[in-house]
Structures are given as structure tokens and as C-alpha cells.
Amino acid sequence: MVQKKISVPFNDEGTIKSLQAGDQVLLSGTIFTARDAAHRRMVEQLEKGEKLPVDLTNQVIYYVGPTPARPGDVIGSAGPTTSSRMDKYTPCLLEKGLKGMIGKGYRSQVVIDAIVKNDAVYFAAIGGSGALLAKRIKSVELVAYEDLGTEAIRKLEIEDFPCTVINAPEGRDWYKESQAAFRKCKE
Amino acid sequence: MREVYYKDIVSKVKLLCQEANYDLGQDVMMAFEQAARTESSDIGREVLNQLIDNAAIASENRVPMCQDTGVSVFIVKLGQECHITGGSLYEAINEGVRKGYEEGYLRYSIVDNPLTRKNTGDNTPSVIHVEIVGGDQLEIQMTAKGGGAENMSALKMLTPSDGVEGVKKFILNTVKQAGPNACPPLVVGIGIGGNFESCAYLAKKSLFKPVGERHSNPEIAKLEEELIQSINALGIGPQGLGGSTTTLDVKIEVAPCHIAALPVAVNLNCHASRHKHAVL
């Protein structure tokens, strides 16, 4: 299986355009964590005309709420959570320059359209492999919303973090295509 | 009357919470290994192999397999000749959860109120079902139930004319809609019959049975097997990335119901199907 090595954030414009649904990638660089509560707070701040605690331009958000780290560890278990719960907030963040999201599961058509419009990308990581994925996280820094505990925004340094491209600017949907290939019944 | 001490329940529950999160069940590991041999998609096999590696890392490093260490759900069978000494059964279980999650570096995933949503900071309260049974023993079954699969679960009040075909259709639709969200390959827990609330409980209870074990009633066992085939024909595959393994097992529990009713509940479980059990 060919795995493309990709640097994040997406400061090089050509990188996202080179990605296609179904690509296996290894991401290295820095990303931010945010899930339900942090998304809600970010969008509330934008609605009030306030500045976000992080500049999302070209950045990648990982939908994760890690377990606490054991002494000596960088992070606890840290796999992806279900992305669809962030759908309501995602188009607004893409408009603010967000370029990538890592999670698991289906996105709404509204989000897929916003991914195409904003030249962004949605990656799936393996749900329920948090112990394995934590090994690819090299450092963790608390950035904002500390009161949210596991749901706070953290900056992660990752190395060869494995994902599958589900939706890219070309508009295809890898979940639909890959499942159709193995379906043995009427849809 | 046999006595069981509060403090012994606390330490047992603490252990169950940690083992459920660190140690994949042997039944599930065997199902992973079997699926990794038979799965027809390359990426599907890769996902299964990574889940096997993940389980090994979690167990060795005493790190949770998944960051969602779940709602702690208990089914307790309390023998009527067994007396709890030193405190209440409910408080003992919650104290065990508190200790298990704090000392085990597990995530706190419970909010105090569904609308105002403040984290309780110790993963309590847990969900506790108590059944009074014969004998003098205290049996505790625990599952760490993750949010992703629970969110995609569903209950429908079908009626008798819907029949077994209606039941199958509802189950398949629920699994189809869940797709990758519920972390397939799934264990699909099904309750058929009872009433509105007992049907959901039947579905939950079915998930405590070992993966790979068929129902003792041959007709129900046949329905389980048929559903395994049709769910795997959906093509969803491991993590929804396409493949022939969408479910590791289907478990059905049935109960008598009203002449007007045919309730069906589908409680989905992620691939780890975390459940542990102890007898005191």
C-alpha cells in the first residue's frame, strides 16, 4: 500500500490539490485538537465578532478528546471521534481559512460542498486505535479553553500520522466509492 | 445470608473499569484474527491488523485502547441471599468507577445535565441495572460504552404485521445509516419484544454475551446468522472504508410482548466490544 508523506499545516497551496479520495497519507507537522465544546465556543466567538484563540489559516483540526497522559508519556489514548457532530460548525471555520480535518465517519453534503468550495480536505483515521495513534504524537501544548478539560484546544506535533483521504477538492466521496465496490446487495 | 463488603465491591469495580479499557476480550481478539484472514479488501485487512496491534500496545502499556473510555454501564445480578455491608451497592459501584477512572488515566466523559453540559469530573454517575436472582452471589458485568456507537443506535415500535421482514429491514437500515460513525466492524445487539424500555435493555444485555456464541434457541440463532450475512453484504467494511467485514457478531435477545406490539431495539457496539465480568 502506497502512503504519501504530507506536511501540515498546508502552507504549500499545491499539496491539497494533489490529494485524491482514497489516498493513504502520513501526516507530519503541527495540528490543533478541537471537538464538540471547542467548536461551539469558537463559532460563538465568531458570531460575537471576537477573534479566535488560534489563527486557523491553512491549519488542520483533529477531532479528538484524549485520555490523560500517564507520567512520562506525551499523551494518553488519542484516536478520532465522530466528525458529523462538528458538521454544523465546519463551513464557518472553513471560511476562516481552515484547510484540513481529521476524524471518522460521514460528513453532511453541506460540509462536502464547503470542502470543495474552500479547497480543503477531510481525512479519516482509524477509530478505536487511540493507543497506536498516540505513538505518532510527539508533543502536546495546551493552547486555549483549558476549562474544557479533554475538550480544550491543544497543539500537537505529529509524525507519520496515518489517514485516508475521504473528501478532497475534486468532490469525490471515498466512503461511497469504497463501500459500493464491496456491496453484495441492492442499495 | 452471605455478606459482601462495600470495599470489596469498590476494588472489584475499579479493576473491571480498567481492564475493560486496557485489555481487549479474548473473544473479540479471535474475531479480529478470523476477520483479518477472510476480509476481502486490502485496506480492510490493514485496518484489522492495526486494531490487533492497538490492542497489544494498550494492554502492554496499560493505556486505553480508545480515547473514548465510555459511560460505565453495569448489569448486576444480586442473589437474594446476599447482603451488602458497609454502604449502598450503588455508591460502591460509583466509588469504584471514580477510582478506576482517576487512577487508571481514563477519560471523564459524563456531563451533569444534557442541556447545560458540565463535565462531572469523575465519570460518574454510571448506569446501573440490578436484577434480583436466586442464590447468595453478587455478579457484576461492566461495559465501557463509547458515544460513537451509542449515538447511532435506534429503537422502533413496529407492529405485528411488519413481521420478521420488518424487523430485518429496520436492523439493516440502522447499520447502514451508522456506516463508519459507529466504528465497524460492529457488534450488533438486538432486542425484540418486551415494551418500549425493556426492549432497549434487552439489546444492551445482548452485548454482554461473548462474541462468536450463538443463541440457545435454534430459530433465534438462525436469525442471527442470517443477519450477519446480510449486514456483511452491505459492503461498509472495517471503518467504513469498504469490505466484507461490517459486523463481528449479531446478538439477539427476545421477550414476550403485547398483542399489538413488535418493538425492536438495535444497540450498536464498536469493534472493541468492551465488557468484563466478575463474581463476588
Boltz contact constraints between the chains, C-beta under 6 A:
constraints:
  - contact:
      token1: [A, 66]
      token2: [B, 67]
      max_distance: 6.0
  - contact:
      token1: [A, 67]
      token2: [B, 64]
      max_distance: 6.0
  - contact:
      token1: [A, 67]
      token2: [B, 67]
      max_distance: 6.0
  - contact:
      token1: [A, 67]
      token2: [B, 105]
      max_distance: 6.0
  - contact:
      token1: [A, 67]
      token2: [B, 106]
      max_distance: 6.0
  - contact:
      token1: [A, 67]
      token2: [B, 107]
      max_distance: 6.0
  - contact:
      token1: [A, 68]
      token2: [B, 105]
      max_distance: 6.0
  - contact:
      token1: [A, 70]
      token2: [B, 105]
      max_distance: 6.0
  - contact:
      token1: [A, 76]
      token2: [B, 105]
      max_distance: 6.0
  - contact:
      token1: [A, 77]
      token2: [B, 63]
      max_distance: 6.0
  - contact:
      token1: [A, 77]
      token2: [B, 64]
      max_distance: 6.0
  - contact:
      token1: [A, 77]
      token2: [B, 67]
      max_distance: 6.0
  - contact:
      token1: [A, 78]
      token2: [B, 67]
      max_distance: 6.0
  - contact:
      token1: [A, 79]
      token2: [B, 66]
      max_distance: 6.0
  - contact:
      token1: [A, 79]
      token2: [B, 67]
      max_distance: 6.0
  - contact:
      token1: [A, 82]
      token2: [B, 148]
      max_distance: 6.0
  - contact:
      token1: [A, 82]
      token2: [B, 181]
      max_distance: 6.0
  - contact:
      token1: [A, 104]
      token2: [B, 180]
      max_distance: 6.0
  - contact:
      token1: [A, 105]
      token2: [B, 180]
      max_distance: 6.0
  - contact:
      token1: [A, 105]
      token2: [B, 181]
      max_distance: 6.0
  - contact:
      token1: [A, 106]
      token2: [B, 179]
      max_distance: 6.0
  - contact:
      token1: [A, 126]
      token2: [B, 47]
      max_distance: 6.0
  - contact:
      token1: [A, 126]
      token2: [B, 50]
      max_distance: 6.0
  - contact:
      token1: [A, 126]
      token2: [B, 239]
      max_distance: 6.0
  - contact:
      token1: [A, 127]
      token2: [B, 183]
      max_distance: 6.0
  - contact:
      token1: [A, 128]
      token2: [B, 66]
      max_distance: 6.0
  - contact:
      token1: [A, 128]
      token2: [B, 183]
      max_distance: 6.0
  - contact:
      token1: [A, 128]
      token2: [B, 270]
      max_distance: 6.0
  - contact:
      token1: [A, 128]
      token2: [B, 271]
      max_distance: 6.0
  - contact:
      token1: [A, 128]
      token2: [B, 272]
      max_distance: 6.0
  - contact:
      token1: [A, 129]
      token2: [B, 50]
      max_distance: 6.0
  - contact:
      token1: [A, 129]
      token2: [B, 54]
      max_distance: 6.0
  - contact:
      token1: [A, 130]
      token2: [B, 66]
      max_distance: 6.0
  - contact:
      token1: [A, 130]
      token2: [B, 67]
      max_distance: 6.0
  - contact:
      token1: [A, 131]
      token2: [B, 54]
      max_distance: 6.0
  - contact:
      token1: [A, 131]
      token2: [B, 57]
      max_distance: 6.0
  - contact:
      token1: [A, 131]
      token2: [B, 58]
      max_distance: 6.0
  - contact:
      token1: [A, 131]
      token2: [B, 63]
      max_distance: 6.0
  - contact:
      token1: [A, 131]
      token2: [B, 65]
      max_distance: 6.0
  - contact:
      token1: [A, 132]
      token2: [B, 53]
      max_distance: 6.0
  - contact:
      token1: [A, 132]
      token2: [B, 54]
      max_distance: 6.0
  - contact:
      token1: [A, 132]
      token2: [B, 57]
      max_distance: 6.0
  - contact:
      token1: [A, 149]
      token2: [B, 119]
      max_distance: 6.0
  - contact:
      token1: [A, 150]
      token2: [B, 107]
      max_distance: 6.0
  - contact:
      token1: [A, 175]
      token2: [B, 240]
      max_distance: 6.0
  - contact:
      token1: [A, 178]
      token2: [B, 241]
      max_distance: 6.0
  - contact:
      token1: [A, 178]
      token2: [B, 242]
      max_distance: 6.0
  - contact:
      token1: [A, 179]
      token2: [B, 235]
      max_distance: 6.0
  - contact:
      token1: [A, 179]
      token2: [B, 236]
      max_distance: 6.0
  - contact:
      token1: [A, 179]
      token2: [B, 242]
      max_distance: 6.0
  - contact:
      token1: [A, 181]
      token2: [B, 242]
      max_distance: 6.0
  - contact:
      token1: [A, 182]
      token2: [B, 235]
      max_distance: 6.0
  - contact:
      token1: [A, 182]
      token2: [B, 237]
      max_distance: 6.0
  - contact:
      token1: [A, 182]
      token2: [B, 242]
      max_distance: 6.0
  - contact:
      token1: [A, 182]
      token2: [B, 243]
      max_distance: 6.0
  - contact:
      token1: [A, 183]
      token2: [B, 235]
      max_distance: 6.0
  - contact:
      token1: [A, 184]
      token2: [B, 233]
      max_distance: 6.0
  - contact:
      token1: [A, 185]
      token2: [B, 233]
      max_distance: 6.0
